[in-house]
Amino acid sequence: MIYTIIGLLGVLMYVTGYLAIQVWQWNAAGLRYLLCNILGALFTLISLMHNFNLAAFVTQIIFLLISLYGVGKIWLNNKPPPRPD
């Protein structure tokens, strides 16, 4: 039962992110949306521990990697320039 609840939380994160893009005009490359995708993928992966499905697993890994890449881009672009010595 707990795996089902965690999986539903994953779905909630995905739907919340997508709804926020449509309704509240979040940026699809923004940190909030990417964090929703990361949490959605992680929660769904946890739920797959109970009832494994290879296609769902691969999909979640891809979503997770793409979202982590996006967070990395944000982090690198917001990094302060090095100070001259």
C-alpha positions as CSV (number, residue, x, y, z in Angstrom):
1,M,0.0,0.0,0.0
2,I,2.8,2.4,0.9
3,Y,4.4,1.9,-2.6
4,T,1.1,2.9,-4.2
5,I,0.9,6.1,-2.1
6,I,4.5,7.0,-3.0
7,G,3.7,6.3,-6.7
8,L,0.6,8.6,-6.5
9,L,2.8,11.3,-5.0
10,G,5.0,10.9,-8.0
11,V,2.0,11.4,-10.3
12,L,1.0,14.4,-8.2
13,M,4.4,16.0,-8.7
14,Y,4.3,15.5,-12.5
15,V,0.8,16.8,-12.8
16,T,1.5,19.8,-10.5
17,G,4.5,20.8,-12.6
18,Y,2.7,20.5,-15.8
19,L,-0.4,22.4,-14.4
20,A,1.9,25.1,-13.1
21,I,3.4,25.6,-16.6
22,Q,-0.1,25.9,-18.1
23,V,-1.8,27.9,-15.4
24,W,0.8,29.9,-13.5
25,Q,3.2,30.2,-16.4
26,W,6.1,28.5,-14.8
27,N,9.2,28.3,-17.0
28,A,9.7,24.7,-18.2
29,A,13.4,25.2,-17.9
30,G,13.0,26.7,-14.4
31,L,14.1,25.1,-11.1
32,R,10.6,24.6,-9.7
33,Y,9.4,22.6,-12.7
34,L,12.6,20.6,-12.8
35,L,12.3,19.8,-9.1
36,C,8.8,18.6,-9.6
37,N,10.0,16.3,-12.4
38,I,12.9,15.0,-10.2
39,L,10.6,14.2,-7.3
40,G,8.0,12.7,-9.6
41,A,10.6,10.4,-11.1
42,L,12.1,9.4,-7.7
43,F,8.7,8.7,-6.2
44,T,7.7,6.6,-9.2
45,L,11.0,4.7,-9.1
46,I,10.4,3.9,-5.4
47,S,6.9,2.6,-6.3
48,L,8.4,0.4,-9.0
49,M,10.4,-1.5,-6.3
50,H,7.1,-3.2,-5.4
51,N,5.8,-3.9,-8.8
52,F,8.6,-3.6,-11.4
53,N,7.9,-2.6,-15.0
54,L,10.9,-2.1,-17.3
55,A,9.2,0.4,-19.6
56,A,8.2,2.6,-16.6
57,F,11.6,2.2,-15.1
58,V,13.4,3.4,-18.2
59,T,11.0,6.3,-18.7
60,Q,11.6,7.5,-15.1
61,I,15.4,7.2,-15.4
62,I,15.3,9.3,-18.6
63,F,13.0,11.9,-16.9
64,L,15.4,12.0,-13.9
65,L,18.5,12.4,-16.0
66,I,17.0,15.1,-18.2
67,S,15.8,17.0,-15.2
68,L,19.2,16.7,-13.4
69,Y,20.9,18.0,-16.6
70,G,18.6,21.0,-16.5
71,V,19.3,21.7,-12.8
72,G,23.0,21.4,-13.6
73,K,22.7,24.0,-16.4
74,I,20.9,26.4,-14.0
75,W,23.6,25.8,-11.3
76,L,26.4,26.4,-13.8
77,N,24.8,29.6,-15.2
78,N,24.2,31.0,-11.8
79,K,27.7,30.3,-10.5
80,P,29.5,33.5,-9.6
81,P,32.6,34.1,-11.8
82,P,35.9,33.3,-10.3
83,R,37.6,36.1,-8.5
84,P,41.0,37.2,-9.9
85,D,43.9,36.6,-7.6
